[in-house]
C-alpha cells in the first residue's frame, strides 16, 4: 500500500471524526468577546450582536443537553458559580426536573442500551476496526510472501485498528452498564437539583 495514500485516508478519517464531534467538547474559546456564558449572553435576549460573535453563536446555539453538561461541569469544578446572583436557577431546576422524569421513565420501562447512540457508535467503530485489521493482515501476508522487512504499513494499520477497537470497547461498555449508568445519572441530577433549590431558598 502506498504510504501517501494511507496518510490521505487516515487524515480524511480523523477529519471526519473531528467534524462530527461535538464542538463544545473540543473548543475552548479564550476570546474575551465570547467568554460570556450562554445564559447571560445579550445575543439571546436582545439579539443586538453583530460581527463575529453574532455568526459564531448563530451556528452553535446551546441545546438543553449542552447546557446541562455545562451545569455538570460547573457543579464538579466550579460550584461557587452556581451562587452567582444572576445565575438562572429556575431554568436549570426545571430542565433537571424534566431530565429526572425522563430517566425515571427509562428505568421504569427497563430500557436497554441496545437502541442507544453508544450501541450505534460502537458498532460503526468495530466495523472500521475490522476493516483496518483486515487490511493490516493482508499487508503483513503480502510482505511475508515477498520477503520484505518493511513493516511500517503493518504497524500503522494495526495501530489504527487497535485504536478503533479500543474506542468501540468503551462504547460497548456504556451499553453493558446502561441500567447502572441511568441510576447514576438520576442520582446526580437529584443531588444537583437539591443544591440549586437550597441556593434559591437562601437568596429569597
Secondary structure, 3 states (H helix, E strand, C coil): CCHHHHHHHHHHHHHHHHHHCCHHHHCCCCCHHHCCCHHHCHHHHCCCCCHHHHHHHHHCCCCHHHHHHHHHHHHHHCHHHHHCCCCCHHHHHHHHHHHHHHHHHHHHCCCCHHHCHHHHHHHHHHHHHHHHHHHHHHHHHHHHHHCCCCCHHHHHHHHHHHHHHHHHHHHHHHHHCHHHHHHHHHHHHHHHHHHHHHHHHHCC
